[in-house]
Each structure stands twice: as structure tokens, then as C-alpha cells.
Amino acid sequence: MYTIMGVTGKVGGAAARALLAEGRQLRVVVRDRAKGERWAARGCEIAVADLDNADALAAAFRGAEAAFVMLPPIFDPSPGLPEAGALIATLCEALRNGAPKRVVALSTIGADAEQPNLLSQLGLLERSLSTLPLPVAFLRAAWFMENAALDVADARDMGLIASYLQPLDRAVPMVATVDIGRRIAELLGESWSGVRIEEIEAARRVTPNAIAAAFAKALGKPVKAAAVPREKWETIFRGQGMANPLPRMQMIDGFNEGWIEFRDKGALARKGAVSIDEVVTALVGGDGTS
């Protein structure tokens, strides 16, 4: 039995589908039982739990051969990242008490960056889970290709996508969530001791210009990328409702300046099979399974 968090999202859902295809027995963790119904129909056991209840989460982990865990995204954290800290503390307690035989955790490129930024939340996760008396593997994933979903409307309506990643010809490590999910499924079936770190990105790095070209191909019309000036970011993000946009801005700076990067610049990272063209085509077509 494998316990899987995040099945209502892209990464957890991809991992669960990959495991089911192998005939594995799954216990999926959902906050609302109704959201687990389609997984129950596929033969999964449903555990209703969340990161605000260590006891319920521990019960979901108990007896599991392996567990996949992740933090929900917190895009607008308070200074000092207290929201992530509280969730991580609950997760650690649940894993310590539930004691699955091994744990695979979703982490990120930049989790080990010294400069503070939005991804520092996953660095905190790594440091905390590494203290558990369990074998723990961290899969550090590159920038999600599916972030391009935010550009679908503008690409379709205006033939333009606004890029915070810049310069527009700078290649950035990215990866499709289906490739992340597939690798998580593989890791759950492997054995190791202690703490293990693995990185994953696509076979080819992606420029903002390449994202625009992928939209042009998928839509059958010209699409260009335009860099959003750095001095406008804070105003834009606050206009979107963010109270503390600095960590997000620092994260984007890290990608643009190159200090958010894989070890050996990705030479040792596992390479995914899905391309940006495939992901954008699925996004334009409204396929939510990619």
C-alpha cells in the first residue's frame, strides 16, 4: 500500500495514475471525501486528512510501504515563512507517528539556494524531514512547464505573453508535471537508506521565446513574448492581491540571475521525456491531465 498526498493536483495525480497503471494499491489523502470519489472508483482507499491535523495524517501514513508527501503551494507567504513552518511541523509529526517505511517528498530546484526567496519554503521542508528516522528522498523539480497555463488567454486573445523570466532567450530548467509524477512513482518502489536527493528537468531547457513559439504552434497564429520590466513587478503583484511579493520577486531574480540552479547545472539531473510543445498543446486544448 502506498499513501499519496496531492492527488487532486497535477503532480500527485500523475504519480497516482502511474502507480495504478502498475497495479499498485493506493491510499489517497484528500481534504474532502467527495474529491476522492473518482479515486475510490478506481480502487483506491480514501483517507480524509490535511496538514492541519497530525493525527488524521498519521493514520493515513500508518502501514504504508511508502508515502509521497508535499506542501501545498504558498505563493504569498508572510515574512519568515511561518505558514510553511507550521505545515512542515504537522507533516513531520504525522510521519514520525505514522511511520511509513520510506518517504518521497516533492522539493524544488533552488531548495539549497543561500539567498532567501519563495523556494526557501522547500529548503525548510528538506531540513526538517531529513531529521526523521526514516529513509527520505527529495525530488527537486525544475520550473513547472504547466505554469504556462497562466498565459493561455493572453496568447489566444492578444498573441502576446508577458514574461517575468528574462532575457527572453535565456534557457531555464523546466519540467512537465507528468514526468515528475512518473519519477515519484518509480522512487516509491525503490529502496534506500538515509536521505537521498534527486533532480529532474526536461531533456531541453526552455526559453520564454520557446514558450511563445509553442503557443504559436498550438494556436496556429503568431505569438510573441514580452519581458515585464523589473521595476513594475511589485506594483503588478500587489495589484493581483499579494501582500508580500518580495519572496516571489526574489525567486524570479534567482532564475534570471542564475543562482537558482541544479548542481552541476543539471548535468546529473534526471531528464524528462515531455516537451514544452506537448505541454502547451495540452493547455491550449484544455487537457488537465498533463
C-alpha positions in Angstrom: 0.0 0.0 0.0 1.3 3.4 -1.0 0.0 6.7 0.5 -0.2 9.6 -1.9 -0.8 13.2 -1.0 -1.8 15.9 -3.5 -3.9 13.6 -5.8 -6.2 16.5 -6.7 -3.2 18.4 -8.2 -1.1 17.7 -11.2 2.0 16.1 -9.6 0.2 13.9 -7.1 -2.4 12.9 -9.7 0.3 11.9 -12.2 2.0 9.8 -9.5 -1.2 8.1 -8.6 -2.1 7.3 -12.2 1.4 5.9 -12.8 1.1 3.7 -9.8 -2.4 2.5 -10.6 -1.1 1.6 -14.1 1.4 -0.7 -12.4 -1.3 -2.4 -10.4 -0.3 -0.9 -7.1 -2.6 -0.5 -4.1 -3.1 3.2 -3.1 -4.4 5.1 -0.2 -5.0 8.7 -1.4 -5.2 11.6 1.0 -7.9 14.2 0.4 -9.3 17.1 2.5 -12.9 16.4 1.2 -14.1 12.9 0.8 -16.2 13.9 -2.3 -12.9 14.8 -4.1 -11.7 11.2 -3.5 -14.7 9.6 -5.1 -13.2 9.2 -8.6 -10.2 7.6 -7.0 -12.3 5.3 -5.0 -14.0 4.3 -8.2 -10.5 3.2 -9.4 -10.0 1.0 -6.3 -8.1 3.4 -4.1 -8.6 3.6 -0.3 -9.6 7.1 0.7 -8.1 8.9 3.7 -9.6 12.2 4.8 -6.8 14.3 6.3 -5.0 17.6 5.9 -1.9 19.4 7.2 -3.9 20.9 10.0 -4.4 17.5 11.7 -1.4 15.5 12.5 -3.3 12.6 14.0 -5.5 12.1 10.9 -2.5 12.4 8.6 -0.5 9.9 10.7 -3.4 7.4 10.3 -3.1 7.9 6.5 0.6 7.0 6.7 0.3 4.1 9.1 1.1 0.7 7.5 2.2 2.2 4.2 5.1 0.7 2.3 5.9 4.2 1.1 4.4 7.7 1.2 4.5 10.6 -1.2 4.3 13.9 0.6 4.2 17.6 -0.5 3.4 21.0 0.7 0.5 23.0 -0.8 1.9 26.0 -2.7 2.0 29.2 -0.7 2.7 32.0 -3.2 2.2 34.9 -0.8 3.9 33.9 2.5 4.3 36.2 5.5 7.8 37.3 6.4 9.8 34.5 7.9 7.6 31.8 6.2 5.5 30.9 9.3 2.8 29.3 7.2 5.1 26.8 5.7 6.8 26.2 9.1 3.5 25.3 10.7 2.6 22.9 7.9 6.0 21.2 8.0 5.8 20.8 11.7 2.5 18.9 11.3 3.8 16.8 8.5 6.9 15.8 10.5 4.8 14.8 13.5 2.5 12.8 11.3 5.3 11.0 9.6 7.1 10.3 12.9 3.9 8.8 14.3 2.6 7.1 11.2 6.0 5.7 10.3 5.7 4.6 6.7 8.7 2.5 5.6 10.0 5.3 3.4 9.1 8.8 2.2 9.3 10.6 -1.1 8.9 14.4 -0.9 8.4 16.9 -3.7 11.1 19.5 -3.5 12.4 22.1 -5.9 15.3 23.4 -7.8 16.7 26.2 -5.6 15.8 24.5 -2.3 19.5 24.7 -1.4 19.9 28.4 -2.5 21.5 30.6 0.2 19.6 33.7 -0.9 16.1 33.9 0.6 13.3 33.5 -1.9 9.9 31.8 -2.3 11.5 28.4 -2.8 13.1 28.7 0.7 10.0 27.0 1.9 11.1 23.8 0.3 14.6 24.2 1.8 12.9 24.3 5.2 11.0 21.2 4.3 14.2 19.3 3.3 16.0 20.3 6.5 13.0 19.3 8.7 12.2 15.9 7.0 15.9 15.0 7.0 15.8 14.7 10.8 13.2 11.9 10.7 14.3 8.3 11.5 13.0 7.2 8.1 14.5 6.9 4.6 13.6 10.1 2.9 14.1 11.0 -0.8 13.7 14.6 -2.1 12.8 15.0 -5.7 13.9 18.5 -6.7 11.9 19.5 -9.7 12.6 22.3 -12.2 10.2 25.1 -13.0 6.8 23.6 -13.9 6.1 23.9 -17.6 2.4 24.0 -16.7 2.9 27.5 -15.2 2.3 28.5 -18.9 -1.4 27.9 -18.2 -1.4 31.5 -16.9 -0.5 32.6 -20.4 -3.2 30.8 -22.4 -5.8 33.6 -22.5 -3.3 36.3 -23.5 -1.7 34.1 -26.1 -5.0 33.3 -27.6 -6.6 36.8 -27.4 -3.6 39.1 -27.9 -0.9 37.0 -29.5 1.4 38.0 -26.6 2.6 36.5 -23.3 4.1 38.6 -20.5 7.3 37.1 -19.2 8.9 37.7 -15.9 11.6 35.2 -16.9 14.2 37.2 -18.8 16.1 37.8 -21.0 13.7 36.1 -23.4 16.4 34.0 -25.0 17.7 32.7 -21.6 17.1 28.9 -21.3 15.6 28.0 -17.9 15.4 24.4 -16.4 11.8 23.3 -16.7 9.9 20.0 -16.5 6.4 18.7 -17.2 4.4 17.6 -14.1 3.7 14.2 -15.7 7.4 13.5 -15.8 7.7 14.5 -12.1 4.7 12.2 -11.2 6.2 9.3 -13.1 9.5 9.6 -11.4 7.8 9.8 -8.0 6.0 6.6 -8.7 9.4 4.9 -9.5 11.0 6.3 -6.4 8.2 5.0 -4.2 9.0 1.5 -5.4 12.8 1.8 -4.7 14.8 1.1 -1.6 17.5 3.3 0.1 18.7 4.3 3.5 19.1 7.8 4.9 18.5 10.9 2.9 18.5 10.9 -0.9 18.3 13.9 -3.2 17.5 13.7 -6.9 16.9 16.4 -9.5 14.6 16.3 -12.6 14.3 18.6 -15.6 13.3 18.3 -19.2 15.7 17.0 -21.8 16.0 20.5 -23.2 15.9 23.8 -21.3 13.2 26.3 -22.2 13.4 30.0 -23.1 10.4 32.4 -22.9 10.7 32.7 -26.7 10.3 28.9 -26.9 7.1 29.1 -24.8 5.8 31.8 -27.2 6.7 29.6 -30.2 4.9 26.6 -28.6 1.8 28.8 -28.2 2.1 29.9 -31.8 2.3 26.3 -33.0 -0.6 25.2 -30.8 -2.9 28.1 -31.7 -1.9 28.4 -35.4 -1.2 32.2 -35.1 1.8 34.4 -34.2 2.6 34.7 -30.5 5.4 36.7 -29.0 6.9 37.0 -25.6 7.4 40.4 -23.9 9.6 41.0 -20.9 7.8 42.7 -18.0 10.2 45.4 -16.6 11.6 44.5 -13.2 10.5 47.9 -11.7 6.9 47.1 -12.4 6.8 43.7 -10.7 5.9 44.8 -7.2 3.0 47.0 -8.4 1.7 44.3 -10.6 1.9 41.6 -7.9 0.3 43.8 -5.3 -2.4 44.6 -7.8 -3.1 40.9 -8.0 -3.7 40.8 -4.3 -0.3 39.8 -2.9 0.6 41.3 0.5 4.3 40.2 0.4 5.5 39.9 -3.1 9.2 40.1 -2.2 9.8 36.3 -2.0 8.2 35.8 -5.4 10.3 38.5 -6.9 13.5 37.1 -5.3 12.7 33.7 -6.8 12.3 35.1 -10.3 15.5 37.0 -9.8 17.2 33.8 -8.9 16.2 32.1 -12.1 17.1 35.2 -14.2 20.4 35.7 -12.5 21.3 32.0 -12.4 21.7 31.5 -8.7 18.7 29.2 -8.6 20.2 26.2 -10.4 20.8 22.5 -10.2 24.1 21.0 -9.0 26.5 20.8 -12.0 24.0 22.9 -13.9 21.7 19.9 -14.4 24.4 17.5 -15.8 23.4 14.9 -13.3 19.7 15.7 -13.3 17.2 13.0 -14.5 15.7 14.1 -17.8 12.0 14.1 -18.5 10.5 13.0 -21.8 7.8 15.6 -22.3 8.5 18.8 -24.2 7.2 22.3 -23.8 5.4 21.9 -27.2 3.4 19.0 -25.8 2.5 20.7 -22.6 1.4 23.9 -24.3 -0.7 22.0 -26.8 -2.4 20.2 -23.9 -3.0 23.5 -22.1 -4.5 25.1 -25.2 -6.7 22.1 -25.7 -7.9 22.2 -22.1 -6.4 18.8 -21.2 -6.0 19.0 -17.4 -4.2 15.6 -17.1 -0.8 16.8 -18.5 
